[in-house]
Amino acid sequence: GQLSLGHGAFMAVGAYSAYNLSIRVPDLPLLGVFIIAGLITAAFGVLVGSPSLRIKGFYLAVATLAAQFFTEWVFATFPWFVGGAMSMVIDTPAMTLFGYPIVSSLDNYFLVLGFLIVMTLLAKNLVRSEIGRAWMAIRDMDVAAEVIGIRPLYTKLSAFAVSSFFAGIAGALYAFCYVKSVDFTAFDLFVSLKVLFMVILGGMGSILGSFLGAAFIVILPIILNVVAHELTGGQVSANLITNIEHM
């Protein structure tokens, strides 16, 4: 139930972790690459979340925003994360799942869809579990939750870890299956804001709402593009449409 402005950073950590795992541990299976990248991001989330345990609301948003800018600076400054490439933008390696090459757009779609289904079921079960109920108790009234025996430190850190794990896998999939490259500018503050708006529009704490919010954010620019061209007969600037979409 807390706002984060740093999920673009968590996605970037997942993407860079997956890239480095795939090139430095070439025998590691594709599923292992994505899962370990998620775990690395979870550890990073705990690291970011530790100093933020006693703050919430606006101050927590500022703390995660600082993590966003710090992560961008790290990936822009140290070429080790991209294998020493001077351009700081590198193509992702070819993917193979159980001996089957992931090449076409349809292959990538089904790979992402498979992860989406598994991660959704995992999130649903987590929310219904004991730790999920502890999260909701801390969200609604942290003082009362502590009185009944819920450990706020463990609960908040676990929430950071799980959220970062999901974001890390999402970032790895985004880099490997969509943009086909690893570039820190693809995970900037604008991405963090998009993720935040998806959650807010869909309803914080709702898994279904996250899907609805994401659909709204993704589909709205397409609708605006079509409507603008229909109303103006194609006489509208592409830059103007892009600016309207960002608004």
C-alpha positions in Angstrom: 0.0 0.0 0.0 3.0 2.3 -0.3 4.0 4.4 -3.3 7.3 3.7 -5.0 9.0 5.8 -7.7 11.9 3.4 -8.2 10.5 0.4 -9.9 12.2 1.4 -13.1 15.4 0.9 -11.2 14.4 -2.5 -10.0 13.5 -3.5 -13.6 16.9 -2.2 -14.8 18.7 -4.3 -12.1 16.7 -7.4 -13.4 17.6 -6.7 -17.0 21.3 -6.1 -16.4 21.5 -9.1 -14.0 19.9 -11.4 -16.7 22.3 -10.1 -19.3 25.4 -10.7 -17.2 24.2 -14.1 -16.1 23.5 -15.1 -19.7 27.0 -14.1 -21.0 29.1 -14.9 -17.9 27.4 -18.2 -17.1 26.5 -19.5 -20.6 25.4 -22.9 -19.5 22.7 -21.5 -17.2 19.2 -22.4 -18.5 17.0 -19.5 -19.6 14.5 -20.0 -16.8 17.4 -20.0 -14.3 18.7 -16.7 -15.8 15.4 -14.9 -15.2 14.7 -16.4 -11.8 18.2 -15.6 -10.5 17.9 -12.1 -12.0 14.7 -11.7 -10.0 16.4 -12.9 -6.8 19.3 -10.5 -7.3 16.8 -7.7 -7.7 15.0 -8.9 -4.6 18.3 -8.5 -2.7 18.7 -5.1 -4.1 15.2 -4.2 -3.1 16.0 -5.3 0.5 19.1 -3.1 0.4 17.1 -0.1 -0.8 14.2 -0.8 1.6 16.3 -1.2 4.8 17.0 2.6 5.3 13.3 3.3 4.4 11.6 1.1 7.0 10.7 4.0 9.3 9.2 6.2 6.6 6.2 5.9 4.4 4.0 7.9 2.1 5.7 10.9 0.5 9.1 10.3 2.2 9.2 6.7 1.0 8.4 7.9 -2.5 11.4 10.3 -2.3 13.7 7.5 -1.0 12.8 5.2 -3.9 13.2 8.1 -6.3 16.7 8.5 -5.0 17.3 4.8 -5.7 16.0 5.3 -9.2 18.6 8.1 -10.0 21.4 6.3 -8.2 20.8 3.1 -10.2 20.8 5.1 -13.5 24.1 6.7 -12.5 25.7 3.4 -11.7 24.7 1.7 -15.0 25.8 4.8 -17.0 29.2 5.1 -15.2 30.5 1.6 -15.0 30.9 -0.3 -18.3 31.4 -3.6 -16.5 27.7 -4.1 -16.4 27.5 -4.2 -20.2 30.6 -6.3 -20.7 32.9 -3.3 -21.3 30.9 -2.0 -24.3 31.6 1.7 -24.7 28.2 2.5 -26.2 26.6 1.3 -22.9 23.8 -0.2 -25.1 24.1 -3.9 -26.0 22.0 -6.4 -27.8 20.6 -9.3 -25.7 22.0 -12.8 -26.5 19.9 -15.4 -28.3 17.5 -17.3 -26.1 16.8 -21.0 -26.0 14.2 -22.7 -23.9 14.5 -26.5 -23.4 16.4 -26.6 -26.7 13.8 -24.6 -28.6 15.1 -21.2 -30.0 13.1 -18.2 -29.0 13.2 -16.2 -32.2 9.9 -14.9 -33.5 7.6 -12.4 -32.0 5.1 -15.2 -31.3 7.8 -17.1 -29.4 8.6 -14.1 -27.2 4.9 -13.5 -26.6 4.3 -17.0 -25.3 7.4 -16.9 -23.2 6.2 -13.6 -21.5 2.6 -15.0 -21.3 3.9 -18.1 -19.5 5.8 -16.0 -17.0 2.8 -13.8 -16.6 0.5 -16.7 -15.7 3.0 -18.2 -13.2 3.7 -14.9 -11.5 0.0 -14.0 -11.3 -0.7 -17.3 -9.6 2.3 -16.8 -7.3 1.1 -13.3 -6.3 -2.5 -14.5 -5.7 -1.3 -17.2 -3.4 1.1 -14.9 -1.6 -1.8 -12.4 -0.9 -3.9 -15.2 0.6 -1.0 -16.6 2.7 0.0 -15.6 6.2 2.6 -13.2 4.9 0.0 -11.6 2.7 -2.3 -11.0 5.5 0.6 -9.5 7.5 1.3 -7.1 4.6 -2.3 -5.9 4.7 -2.3 -5.5 8.4 0.8 -3.4 8.3 -0.7 -1.4 5.4 -3.9 -0.7 7.3 -2.6 0.0 10.8 1.0 -0.8 11.5 0.9 0.0 15.2 -2.1 -2.4 15.8 -0.4 -5.1 13.7 2.7 -4.9 15.8 0.6 -5.3 19.0 -0.9 -8.6 17.7 2.6 -10.0 17.1 3.3 -9.1 13.5 7.0 -8.1 13.0 7.0 -4.8 11.0 10.7 -5.1 10.1 10.4 -8.5 8.6 7.0 -7.8 7.0 8.2 -4.5 5.3 11.4 -6.0 4.0 9.6 -9.1 2.6 7.2 -6.8 0.8 10.2 -4.9 -0.7 11.9 -8.2 -1.7 8.8 -9.7 -3.3 7.9 -6.5 -5.2 11.5 -6.2 -6.4 11.6 -9.8 -7.4 8.5 -9.3 -9.7 10.0 -6.1 -11.1 13.3 -7.7 -11.8 11.8 -10.5 -13.8 9.6 -8.0 -15.6 12.7 -5.9 -16.5 14.6 -9.0 -17.8 11.6 -10.0 -19.9 11.2 -6.4 -21.2 14.9 -6.3 -22.3 15.1 -9.8 -23.7 11.7 -10.2 -25.3 10.6 -6.6 -26.3 13.4 -4.1 -26.8 16.0 -6.8 -27.5 18.7 -4.7 -25.8 20.0 -3.7 -22.4 20.0 0.1 -22.0 19.6 2.0 -18.7 17.6 4.8 -20.5 14.9 2.2 -21.2 14.2 2.1 -17.4 14.2 5.7 -16.6 11.9 7.7 -14.3 9.1 7.7 -16.9 8.9 3.9 -16.7 8.7 4.1 -12.9 5.8 6.7 -13.2 4.0 4.4 -15.8 4.2 1.5 -13.4 2.9 3.7 -10.5 0.0 5.0 -12.6 -0.9 1.5 -13.6 -1.2 0.5 -10.0 -3.0 3.7 -8.9 -5.6 3.5 -11.8 -6.2 -0.1 -11.3 -6.5 0.1 -7.5 -3.6 -0.4 -5.0 -3.7 -3.9 -3.5 -5.7 -5.4 -6.4 -4.1 -8.0 -8.7 -6.9 -7.6 -11.2 -6.7 -3.9 -10.9 -3.0 -4.0 -11.9 -4.0 -5.7 -15.2 -6.7 -3.2 -15.8 -4.5 -0.2 -15.1 -1.8 -1.6 -17.3 -4.3 -2.1 -20.1 -5.5 1.4 -19.8 -2.0 2.9 -19.9 -1.0 0.8 -22.9 -4.2 1.0 -24.9 -5.0 4.8 -24.3 -2.1 6.0 -26.5 -3.2 3.8 -29.3 -6.8 5.1 -29.1 -5.5 8.7 -28.9 -3.4 8.1 -32.0 -6.3 6.7 -34.0 -8.8 9.4 -32.9 -6.4 12.2 -33.6 -5.8 11.0 -37.1 -9.5 10.5 -37.8 -10.4 13.9 -36.5 -7.7 15.8 -38.3 -7.5 13.7 -41.4 -3.9 12.8 -40.7 -2.8 16.5 -40.5 -1.6 16.2 -36.9 2.0 16.2 -35.8 3.4 12.9 -34.5 5.3 14.9 -31.8 2.0 16.4 -30.7 0.4 13.0 -30.3 3.4 11.8 -28.4 3.2 14.7 -26.0 -0.5 14.1 -25.5 0.2 10.5 -24.7 2.8 11.4 -22.1 0.3 13.8 -20.5 
